[in-house]
């Protein structure tokens, strides 16, 4: 208990929590936008890989860091458009399409890396975003601008969903697309826009890892973060504010297990510590998901004119 108290009282611990939570915040908001419109996007894992690679490659080629972030967002949007074409335009299985996008995006990224650097054993590096020391705010001043952007995106997404006509349209097509169509809302266009916007956020989530958390691209760096984001949306009951809470909660458990392993006084096998954030997150998910109110048209294909 003393070790845990010491860990929690250290500012560096909370700095690490916010840093680990950042890609989860972006990714969870992206999934939330897609699902609010009624479309499950299991392509997030691959889209994050593609975003990480595209953003890093753009910066490595000489582009400014923010251009790299834009390249990652554009890459995510392109894969989102493909997913929208398959699931909205052709009304294909959202599960199969999403998994296909993950496999395609991951394979293309790895192939692109091998083609670009065929004889490189050590991943080339770039100069990442620098911490915002000028903020002079504890915890935040050790973060990079992408973390601040992730935190700002939470109220932005909430405002768009609950205070704008576009957000109302997104929620309508996710709950009752027939009623939305009756009110003159284009279900296909609205769902496509939500998927593209959400996928762009997933691409930015990947770029955080290569342009902020690390300074290079390497295989398996996403390491299941996309699947965690899918689960966090359920934990959040499809609400942006609770999505932030869920991302911070998972990051807290993940950072805690890392610190416990590093303390040197661990009495349990390290595998137990690795399991800790997932076990606790599953427990929290089970407790919350039973009362979650999901979009009624989620995963239900819609064809114009059908009743």
Secondary structure in CASP SS format (residue, H / E / C, confidence):
PFRMAT SS
TARGET T0000
AUTHOR 0000-0000-0000
METHOD secondary structure of the structure
MODEL  1
X C 1.00
X H 1.00
X H 1.00
X H 1.00
X H 1.00
X H 1.00
X H 1.00
X H 1.00
X C 1.00
X C 1.00
X H 1.00
X H 1.00
X H 1.00
X H 1.00
X H 1.00
X H 1.00
X H 1.00
X H 1.00
X H 1.00
X H 1.00
X H 1.00
X H 1.00
X H 1.00
X H 1.00
X H 1.00
X H 1.00
X H 1.00
X H 1.00
X H 1.00
X H 1.00
X H 1.00
X H 1.00
X H 1.00
X H 1.00
X H 1.00
X H 1.00
X C 1.00
X C 1.00
X C 1.00
X C 1.00
X C 1.00
X C 1.00
X C 1.00
X H 1.00
X H 1.00
X H 1.00
X H 1.00
X H 1.00
X H 1.00
X H 1.00
X H 1.00
X H 1.00
X H 1.00
X H 1.00
X H 1.00
X H 1.00
X H 1.00
X H 1.00
X H 1.00
X H 1.00
X C 1.00
X C 1.00
X C 1.00
X C 1.00
X H 1.00
X H 1.00
X H 1.00
X H 1.00
X H 1.00
X H 1.00
X H 1.00
X H 1.00
X H 1.00
X H 1.00
X H 1.00
X H 1.00
X H 1.00
X H 1.00
X H 1.00
X H 1.00
X H 1.00
X H 1.00
X H 1.00
X H 1.00
X H 1.00
X H 1.00
X H 1.00
X H 1.00
X H 1.00
X C 1.00
X C 1.00
X C 1.00
X C 1.00
X H 1.00
X H 1.00
X H 1.00
X H 1.00
X H 1.00
X H 1.00
X H 1.00
X H 1.00
X H 1.00
X H 1.00
X H 1.00
X H 1.00
X H 1.00
X H 1.00
X H 1.00
X H 1.00
X H 1.00
X H 1.00
X H 1.00
X H 1.00
X H 1.00
X H 1.00
X H 1.00
X C 1.00
X C 1.00
X C 1.00
X C 1.00
X C 1.00
X C 1.00
X C 1.00
X C 1.00
X C 1.00
X C 1.00
X C 1.00
X C 1.00
X C 1.00
X C 1.00
X C 1.00
X C 1.00
X H 1.00
X H 1.00
X H 1.00
X C 1.00
X C 1.00
X C 1.00
X C 1.00
X H 1.00
X H 1.00
X H 1.00
X C 1.00
X C 1.00
X H 1.00
X H 1.00
X H 1.00
X H 1.00
X H 1.00
X H 1.00
X H 1.00
X H 1.00
X H 1.00
X H 1.00
X H 1.00
X H 1.00
X H 1.00
X H 1.00
X H 1.00
X H 1.00
X H 1.00
X H 1.00
X H 1.00
X C 1.00
X H 1.00
X H 1.00
X H 1.00
X H 1.00
X H 1.00
X H 1.00
X H 1.00
X H 1.00
X H 1.00
X H 1.00
X H 1.00
X C 1.00
X H 1.00
X H 1.00
X H 1.00
X H 1.00
X H 1.00
X H 1.00
X C 1.00
X C 1.00
X C 1.00
X C 1.00
X H 1.00
X H 1.00
X H 1.00
X H 1.00
X H 1.00
X H 1.00
X H 1.00
X H 1.00
X H 1.00
X H 1.00
X H 1.00
X H 1.00
X H 1.00
X H 1.00
X H 1.00
X H 1.00
X H 1.00
X H 1.00
X H 1.00
X H 1.00
X H 1.00
X H 1.00
X H 1.00
X H 1.00
X H 1.00
X H 1.00
X H 1.00
X C 1.00
X C 1.00
X C 1.00
X C 1.00
X C 1.00
X C 1.00
X C 1.00
X C 1.00
X C 1.00
X C 1.00
X C 1.00
X H 1.00
X H 1.00
X H 1.00
X H 1.00
X H 1.00
X H 1.00
X H 1.00
X H 1.00
X H 1.00
X H 1.00
X H 1.00
X C 1.00
X C 1.00
X C 1.00
X C 1.00
X H 1.00
X H 1.00
X H 1.00
X H 1.00
X H 1.00
X H 1.00
X H 1.00
X H 1.00
X H 1.00
X H 1.00
X H 1.00
X H 1.00
X H 1.00
X H 1.00
X H 1.00
X H 1.00
X H 1.00
X H 1.00
X H 1.00
X H 1.00
X H 1.00
X H 1.00
X H 1.00
X C 1.00
X C 1.00
X C 1.00
X C 1.00
X C 1.00
X C 1.00
X C 1.00
X H 1.00
X H 1.00
X H 1.00
X H 1.00
X H 1.00
X H 1.00
X H 1.00
X H 1.00
X H 1.00
X H 1.00
X H 1.00
X H 1.00
X H 1.00
X H 1.00
X H 1.00
X H 1.00
X H 1.00
X H 1.00
X H 1.00
X H 1.00
X C 1.00
X C 1.00
X C 1.00
X C 1.00
X C 1.00
X C 1.00
X C 1.00
X C 1.00
X C 1.00
X C 1.00
X C 1.00
X C 1.00
X C 1.00
X C 1.00
X C 1.00
X C 1.00
X C 1.00
X C 1.00
END
